Amino acid sequence: MSKDLTPEEIKKMKIARLRWLQKRYHQMDRDEKLNPHERAHLGVRAIEAQMMRDKLENGGL
């Protein structure tokens, strides 16, 4: 019953997942319980997700 996905559909799913991750990291960054180290780590992860999304949107895999 599983449907084979085209490369374009897979790419769209990856981009959507990265957008969701960025949103989640941004929400977590607002948490006041985090110490500066944890907050910085979330910032780095958010930037990595942004870079991966940009790479996918601009033709990379």
CYANA upper distance limits for C-alpha pairs under 8 A (distance plus 0.5 A):
  5 LEU  CA      9 GLU  CA      6.45
  5 LEU  CA     10 ILE  CA      6.89
  6 THR  CA     10 ILE  CA      6.86
  7 PRO  CA     11 LYS  CA      6.61
  8 GLU  CA     12 LYS  CA      6.76
  9 GLU  CA     13 MET  CA      6.73
 10 ILE  CA     14 LYS  CA      6.74
 11 LYS  CA     15 ILE  CA      6.74
 11 LYS  CA     56 LEU  CA      7.46
 11 LYS  CA     61 LEU  CA      8.19
 12 LYS  CA     16 ALA  CA      6.66
 13 MET  CA     17 ARG  CA      6.66
 14 LYS  CA     18 LEU  CA      6.71
 14 LYS  CA     53 ARG  CA      8.40
 15 ILE  CA     19 ARG  CA      6.70
 15 ILE  CA     53 ARG  CA      6.10
 15 ILE  CA     56 LEU  CA      7.44
 15 ILE  CA     57 GLU  CA      7.90
 16 ALA  CA     20 TRP  CA      6.73
 17 ARG  CA     21 LEU  CA      6.69
 18 LEU  CA     22 GLN  CA      6.68
 18 LEU  CA     49 ALA  CA      6.19
 18 LEU  CA     50 GLN  CA      7.78
 18 LEU  CA     52 MET  CA      8.15
 18 LEU  CA     53 ARG  CA      6.60
 19 ARG  CA     23 LYS  CA      6.78
 19 ARG  CA     49 ALA  CA      8.23
 19 ARG  CA     50 GLN  CA      8.31
 19 ARG  CA     53 ARG  CA      8.02
 20 TRP  CA     24 ARG  CA      6.66
 21 LEU  CA     25 TYR  CA      6.59
 21 LEU  CA     46 ALA  CA      7.90
 21 LEU  CA     49 ALA  CA      7.54
 22 GLN  CA     26 HIS  CA      6.63
 22 GLN  CA     46 ALA  CA      5.73
 22 GLN  CA     49 ALA  CA      6.81
 22 GLN  CA     50 GLN  CA      7.54
 23 LYS  CA     27 GLN  CA      6.79
 24 ARG  CA     28 MET  CA      6.66
 25 TYR  CA     29 ASP  CA      6.52
 25 TYR  CA     42 LEU  CA      6.40
 25 TYR  CA     43 GLY  CA      7.90
 25 TYR  CA     45 ARG  CA      7.97
 25 TYR  CA     46 ALA  CA      6.44
 26 HIS  CA     30 ARG  CA      7.21
 26 HIS  CA     42 LEU  CA      8.38
 26 HIS  CA     43 GLY  CA      8.46
 26 HIS  CA     46 ALA  CA      7.87
 27 GLN  CA     31 ASP  CA      7.62
 28 MET  CA     42 LEU  CA      8.13
 29 ASP  CA     34 LEU  CA      8.19
 29 ASP  CA     39 ARG  CA      6.21
 29 ASP  CA     42 LEU  CA      6.97
 29 ASP  CA     43 GLY  CA      7.95
 34 LEU  CA     38 GLU  CA      6.34
 34 LEU  CA     39 ARG  CA      6.58
 35 ASN  CA     39 ARG  CA      6.74
 36 PRO  CA     40 ALA  CA      6.55
 37 HIS  CA     41 HIS  CA      6.72
 38 GLU  CA     42 LEU  CA      6.83
 39 ARG  CA     43 GLY  CA      6.84
 40 ALA  CA     44 VAL  CA      6.81
 41 HIS  CA     45 ARG  CA      6.78
 42 LEU  CA     46 ALA  CA      6.58
 43 GLY  CA     47 ILE  CA      6.76
 44 VAL  CA     48 GLU  CA      6.70
 45 ARG  CA     49 ALA  CA      6.69
 46 ALA  CA     50 GLN  CA      6.72
 47 ILE  CA     51 MET  CA      6.68
 48 GLU  CA     52 MET  CA      6.68
 49 ALA  CA     53 ARG  CA      6.59
 50 GLN  CA     54 ASP  CA      6.61
 51 MET  CA     55 LYS  CA      6.65
 52 MET  CA     56 LEU  CA      6.78
 53 ARG  CA     57 GLU  CA      6.59
 54 ASP  CA     58 ASN  CA      6.57
 55 LYS  CA     59 GLY  CA      7.03
 55 LYS  CA     60 GLY  CA      5.73
 55 LYS  CA     61 LEU  CA      7.88
 56 LEU  CA     60 GLY  CA      5.31
 56 LEU  CA     61 LEU  CA      6.19
